[in-house]
């Protein structure tokens, strides 16, 4: 059984495969609590003391689903779409169950991406099953305890894998020294790095996009759009 928040068909909005038609499996639970998180409904329950201002009822947001039930849901949404993005929250909190799910997905012909915050190392078996990891280390402006959010041993492990790409949320140019330090100290290659604007609305994205594009050009990083916001409006099931 896995703790699931929602399963929906959309497009990958960010990173190397932005624009690809996919089915998202959003798992419940997270070990971080970013102040600007746009999916707090999958982790910020009424009982938590996290500073994110919006709270949710865990009974409404956490659904235990069997692997068979998840596969049935994928087929009911689109039997022809064979690309899955597993996101959260933090999917790797459910490592054992996730490995079983990914094994069944691969056996059923699916390609898999996993979104992770870079605080937990996947098992070697999971690394083999997953086509691409989208690792998004959190910067200080996320207001997490950086002793928890910054795990060099995990980031170095990810950096050595050719199927891992790193996404950094950029609020403004002041974030760049922190990104450069993480890239240098963890052996991350420039071609693995994507910068994307912070913002939960189309207007916020457009306001910051040119600045972030310029920072990408200056530091030889890739620019990542956030198409689920700019093209589809964001929100649940997007």
Sine and cosine of phi, psi and omega as CSV:
sin_phi,cos_phi,sin_psi,cos_psi,sin_omega,cos_omega
0.00,0.00,0.64,-0.77,0.08,-1.00
-0.86,-0.50,0.52,-0.85,0.09,-1.00
-1.00,0.09,0.94,-0.34,-0.12,-0.99
-0.91,-0.42,0.64,-0.77,0.09,-1.00
-0.99,-0.11,-0.79,0.62,-0.01,-1.00
-0.37,-0.93,0.43,-0.90,0.11,-0.99
-0.76,-0.65,0.78,-0.62,-0.09,-1.00
-0.41,-0.91,0.40,-0.92,0.03,-1.00
-0.99,-0.11,0.71,-0.70,0.00,-1.00
-0.33,-0.94,-0.43,-0.90,0.16,-0.99
-0.89,-0.46,0.50,-0.86,0.15,-0.99
-0.92,0.39,0.84,-0.54,-0.11,-0.99
-1.00,0.01,-0.32,0.95,-0.19,-0.98
-0.72,-0.69,0.33,-0.94,0.21,-0.98
0.98,0.21,-0.36,-0.93,-0.15,-0.99
-0.88,0.47,-0.56,0.83,-0.07,-1.00
-0.96,-0.29,0.43,0.90,0.00,-1.00
-0.82,0.57,0.72,-0.70,0.02,-1.00
0.99,-0.16,-0.24,0.97,-0.03,-1.00
-0.96,0.27,0.66,-0.75,0.07,-1.00
-0.96,0.28,0.79,-0.62,-0.10,-1.00
-0.58,-0.82,0.20,-0.98,0.23,-0.97
-0.92,-0.39,0.80,-0.60,0.01,-1.00
-1.00,-0.04,0.70,-0.71,0.21,-0.98
-0.92,-0.39,0.96,-0.29,-0.02,-1.00
-0.99,-0.11,0.91,-0.42,0.02,-1.00
-1.00,0.05,0.45,-0.89,0.00,-1.00
-1.00,0.02,0.53,-0.84,0.08,-1.00
0.98,-0.21,0.61,-0.79,0.05,-1.00
-0.45,-0.89,0.50,-0.86,0.04,-1.00
-0.99,-0.14,0.01,1.00,0.09,-1.00
-0.85,-0.52,0.12,-0.99,-0.05,-1.00
-0.51,-0.86,0.93,0.37,-0.03,-1.00
-0.88,0.48,0.73,-0.68,-0.08,-1.00
-0.91,0.41,-0.44,0.90,-0.02,-1.00
-0.98,-0.20,0.18,0.98,-0.05,-1.00
-0.80,0.59,0.74,-0.67,0.01,-1.00
-0.99,-0.12,0.10,1.00,0.10,-1.00
-0.77,-0.64,0.75,0.66,-0.03,-1.00
-0.91,0.42,-0.28,0.96,-0.01,-1.00
-0.92,0.39,-0.20,0.98,0.02,-1.00
-0.99,-0.16,0.09,1.00,0.00,-1.00
-0.44,-0.90,-0.36,0.93,-0.17,-0.99
-0.99,-0.13,0.98,0.21,-0.07,-1.00
-0.97,0.24,0.28,-0.96,0.00,-1.00
-0.84,0.54,-0.47,0.88,-0.08,-1.00
-1.00,0.10,-0.13,0.99,-0.08,-1.00
-0.99,0.11,0.34,-0.94,0.04,-1.00
-0.96,-0.27,0.24,0.97,-0.02,-1.00
-0.88,0.47,0.48,-0.88,-0.08,-1.00
-0.98,0.21,-0.25,0.97,0.05,-1.00
-0.84,0.55,0.76,-0.65,-0.21,-0.98
-0.96,0.27,-0.32,0.95,-0.11,-0.99
-0.97,-0.23,0.84,-0.54,-0.04,-1.00
-0.95,-0.31,0.40,-0.92,-0.05,-1.00
-0.67,-0.75,0.37,-0.93,0.00,-1.00
-0.99,0.11,0.89,-0.46,-0.05,-1.00
-0.86,0.51,-0.51,0.86,-0.01,-1.00
-0.90,0.43,-0.48,0.88,0.00,-1.00
-1.00,0.00,-0.33,0.94,-0.18,-0.98
-0.93,-0.38,-0.25,0.97,-0.01,-1.00
-0.90,-0.43,0.90,-0.44,-0.05,-1.00
-0.86,-0.52,0.85,-0.53,0.05,-1.00
-0.99,0.16,0.84,-0.55,-0.05,-1.00
-0.77,-0.63,0.64,-0.77,0.10,-0.99
-0.97,0.22,0.30,-0.95,0.04,-1.00
-0.89,0.46,-0.65,0.76,0.04,-1.00
-0.87,0.50,-0.66,0.75,0.00,-1.00
-0.91,0.41,-0.63,0.78,0.04,-1.00
-0.90,0.44,-0.72,0.70,0.00,-1.00
-0.89,0.45,-0.63,0.77,0.05,-1.00
-0.89,0.46,-0.64,0.77,0.02,-1.00
-0.91,0.42,-0.66,0.75,0.05,-1.00
-0.85,0.53,-0.73,0.69,-0.02,-1.00
-0.91,0.42,-0.60,0.80,-0.01,-1.00
-0.94,0.35,-0.47,0.88,0.01,-1.00
-0.97,0.23,-0.70,0.71,0.00,-1.00
-0.17,-0.99,0.97,-0.23,-0.05,-1.00
-0.94,0.35,-0.30,0.95,-0.04,-1.00
-1.00,-0.02,-0.35,0.94,-0.02,-1.00
-0.99,0.15,0.89,-0.45,-0.08,-1.00
-0.90,-0.43,0.47,0.88,0.06,-1.00
-0.83,-0.55,0.82,-0.57,-0.05,-1.00
-0.88,-0.48,0.67,-0.74,0.16,-0.99
-0.91,-0.42,0.87,-0.49,0.03,-1.00
-0.99,-0.15,0.86,-0.51,-0.12,-0.99
-0.72,-0.70,-0.19,-0.98,-0.04,-1.00
-0.39,-0.92,-0.63,-0.78,0.06,1.00
0.84,0.54,-0.29,-0.96,0.03,-1.00
-0.85,-0.53,0.98,-0.22,-0.06,-1.00
-0.86,0.51,-0.55,0.84,-0.12,-0.99
-0.95,0.30,-0.08,1.00,0.14,-0.99
-0.91,0.41,-0.40,0.92,0.01,-1.00
-0.94,-0.33,0.78,0.62,-0.20,-0.98
-0.85,0.53,-0.78,0.63,-0.09,-1.00
-0.87,0.49,-0.76,0.65,0.00,-1.00
-0.92,0.40,-0.59,0.80,0.00,-1.00
-0.90,0.44,-0.64,0.77,0.03,-1.00
-0.88,0.47,-0.66,0.75,0.04,-1.00
-0.91,0.42,-0.67,0.74,0.03,-1.00
-0.88,0.47,-0.73,0.68,-0.04,-1.00
-0.90,0.43,-0.58,0.82,0.07,-1.00
-0.87,0.49,-0.72,0.70,0.02,-1.00
-0.92,0.40,-0.62,0.79,0.02,-1.00
-0.89,0.46,-0.72,0.69,0.02,-1.00
-0.89,0.46,-0.68,0.73,0.04,-1.00
-0.88,0.48,-0.44,0.90,0.00,-1.00
-1.00,-0.06,0.11,0.99,0.09,-1.00
1.00,-0.01,0.24,0.97,-0.01,-1.00
-1.00,-0.01,0.57,-0.82,0.25,-0.97
-1.00,-0.07,0.54,-0.84,-0.17,-0.99
-0.78,-0.62,0.73,-0.69,0.28,-0.96
-0.91,-0.42,0.58,-0.82,0.11,-0.99
-0.84,-0.54,0.74,-0.67,0.10,-0.99
-1.00,-0.09,0.76,-0.65,-0.03,-1.00
-0.59,-0.81,0.41,-0.91,-0.02,-1.00
-1.00,-0.02,0.02,1.00,0.10,-0.99
0.99,0.17,0.41,0.91,0.02,-1.00
-0.95,-0.31,-0.16,0.99,-0.05,-1.00
-0.74,-0.67,0.78,-0.63,0.03,-1.00
-0.99,0.15,0.74,-0.67,0.06,-1.00
-0.96,0.28,0.37,-0.93,0.09,-1.00
-0.93,0.37,0.34,-0.94,0.03,-1.00
-0.88,0.48,-0.59,0.81,0.02,-1.00
-0.91,0.42,-0.66,0.75,0.02,-1.00
-0.91,0.41,-0.61,0.79,0.04,-1.00
-0.86,0.52,-0.59,0.81,-0.01,-1.00
-0.96,0.27,-0.53,0.85,-0.08,-1.00
-0.98,0.19,-0.49,0.87,-0.16,-0.99
-1.00,-0.09,0.77,-0.64,0.01,-1.00
-0.93,0.37,-0.66,0.75,-0.11,-0.99
-0.50,-0.87,0.71,-0.70,0.16,-0.99
-0.97,-0.25,0.76,-0.66,0.10,-1.00
-0.96,-0.29,0.98,-0.19,-0.13,-0.99
-0.99,-0.14,0.84,-0.55,-0.07,-1.00
-0.86,-0.51,0.99,0.14,0.03,-1.00
-0.89,0.46,0.61,-0.79,-0.06,-1.00
-1.00,-0.06,0.68,-0.74,0.02,-1.00
-1.00,-0.04,0.10,-1.00,-0.10,-1.00
-0.87,0.49,-0.53,0.85,-0.04,-1.00
-0.92,0.39,-0.18,0.98,0.08,-1.00
-0.95,0.31,-0.26,0.96,0.01,-1.00
0.92,0.40,0.43,0.90,0.17,-0.99
-0.99,0.12,0.34,-0.94,0.20,-0.98
-0.94,0.35,0.92,-0.38,-0.12,-0.99
-0.94,0.35,-0.26,0.97,0.11,-0.99
-0.93,0.36,-0.41,0.91,0.05,-1.00
-1.00,-0.06,-0.66,0.76,-0.12,-0.99
-0.98,0.21,-0.46,0.89,-0.05,-1.00
-0.96,-0.27,0.97,-0.25,-0.04,-1.00
-0.87,-0.49,1.00,0.03,-0.09,-1.00
-0.82,0.57,-0.61,0.79,-0.03,-1.00
-0.90,0.43,-0.54,0.84,0.03,-1.00
-0.97,0.25,-0.71,0.70,-0.01,-1.00
-0.89,0.45,-0.63,0.77,0.05,-1.00
-0.90,0.43,-0.62,0.79,0.06,-1.00
-0.88,0.48,-0.72,0.69,0.02,-1.00
-0.91,0.41,-0.66,0.76,-0.09,-1.00
-0.87,0.49,-0.44,0.90,-0.03,-1.00
-0.99,0.17,-0.12,0.99,-0.06,-1.00
-0.99,-0.17,0.75,-0.66,-0.04,-1.00
-0.95,0.33,-0.26,0.97,-0.02,-1.00
-0.99,-0.17,0.35,0.94,0.01,-1.00
-0.90,-0.44,0.74,-0.68,0.07,-1.00
-0.79,-0.61,0.56,-0.83,-0.13,-0.99
-0.94,-0.34,0.76,-0.65,0.03,-1.00
-0.91,-0.42,0.78,-0.62,0.04,-1.00
-0.89,-0.46,0.78,-0.63,0.09,-1.00
-0.99,0.15,0.83,-0.56,-0.08,-1.00
-0.93,-0.37,0.88,-0.47,0.07,-1.00
-0.99,0.10,-0.65,0.76,0.05,-1.00
-0.29,-0.96,-0.02,-1.00,-0.09,-1.00
-0.89,0.45,-0.38,0.92,0.01,-1.00
-0.90,0.45,-0.30,0.95,0.01,-1.00
-0.98,0.21,-0.30,0.95,-0.14,-0.99
-0.90,0.43,-0.69,0.73,0.05,-1.00
-0.83,0.56,-0.60,0.80,0.03,-1.00
-0.92,0.40,-0.67,0.74,0.05,-1.00
-0.89,0.46,-0.73,0.68,-0.02,-1.00
-0.87,0.49,-0.61,0.79,0.03,-1.00
-0.92,0.40,-0.69,0.72,0.02,-1.00
-0.90,0.45,-0.64,0.77,0.01,-1.00
-0.90,0.44,-0.74,0.68,-0.06,-1.00
-0.93,0.37,-0.75,0.67,-0.13,-0.99
-0.96,0.28,-0.35,0.94,-0.04,-1.00
-0.95,-0.31,0.12,0.99,0.07,-1.00
0.94,0.35,0.50,0.87,0.01,-1.00
-0.99,0.14,0.73,-0.69,0.02,-1.00
-0.99,0.13,0.53,-0.85,-0.05,-1.00
-0.86,0.52,-0.61,0.79,-0.04,-1.00
-0.93,0.36,-0.23,0.97,0.04,-1.00
-1.00,0.09,-0.17,0.99,-0.19,-0.98
-0.98,-0.18,0.75,-0.66,0.12,-0.99
-0.84,-0.54,0.73,-0.68,0.11,-0.99
-0.96,-0.29,0.66,-0.75,0.02,-1.00
-0.66,-0.75,0.53,-0.85,-0.07,-1.00
-0.94,0.34,0.64,-0.77,0.16,-0.99
-0.97,0.23,0.62,-0.78,0.02,-1.00
0.48,-0.88,0.64,-0.77,-0.09,-1.00
-0.96,-0.26,0.02,1.00,0.05,-1.00
-0.78,-0.62,0.32,-0.95,0.04,-1.00
-0.85,0.53,-0.64,0.77,-0.03,-1.00
-0.91,0.42,-0.67,0.74,0.03,-1.00
-0.90,0.43,-0.63,0.78,0.03,-1.00
-0.90,0.44,-0.74,0.68,-0.02,-1.00
-0.90,0.43,-0.57,0.82,-0.01,-1.00
-0.90,0.44,-0.59,0.81,-0.10,-1.00
-0.98,-0.18,-0.17,0.99,-0.17,-0.99
-0.87,0.49,-0.73,0.68,-0.08,-1.00
-0.90,0.43,-0.62,0.78,0.04,-1.00
-0.89,0.46,-0.69,0.72,-0.01,-1.00
-0.93,0.37,-0.60,0.80,0.08,-1.00
-0.87,0.49,-0.67,0.74,0.01,-1.00
-0.91,0.43,-0.62,0.78,0.04,-1.00
-0.91,0.41,-0.59,0.80,0.07,-1.00
-0.89,0.46,-0.71,0.70,0.01,-1.00
-0.89,0.45,-0.66,0.75,-0.03,-1.00
-0.90,0.43,-0.60,0.80,-0.12,-0.99
-0.94,-0.34,0.16,0.99,0.03,-1.00
0.87,0.50,0.65,0.76,0.12,-0.99
-0.97,-0.24,0.21,-0.98,0.08,-1.00
-1.00,0.02,0.53,-0.85,0.11,-0.99
-1.00,-0.08,0.71,-0.70,0.10,-1.00
-0.92,-0.39,0.82,-0.58,0.17,-0.98
-0.96,0.28,0.05,-1.00,0.16,-0.99
-0.77,-0.64,0.97,0.26,-0.18,-0.98
-0.90,0.45,-0.49,0.87,0.01,-1.00
-0.91,0.42,-0.36,0.93,0.06,-1.00
-1.00,-0.09,-0.79,0.61,-0.11,-0.99
-0.95,0.32,-0.51,0.86,-0.05,-1.00
-0.97,-0.24,-0.51,0.86,-0.10,-1.00
-0.91,-0.41,-0.11,0.99,0.11,-0.99
1.00,-0.01,-0.11,0.99,0.03,-1.00
0.96,0.29,-0.09,-1.00,0.00,-1.00
0.99,-0.17,-0.07,-1.00,-0.02,-1.00
-0.91,0.41,0.55,-0.83,0.07,-1.00
0.91,0.41,0.43,0.90,-0.01,-1.00
-0.83,-0.56,0.00,0.00,0.00,0.00
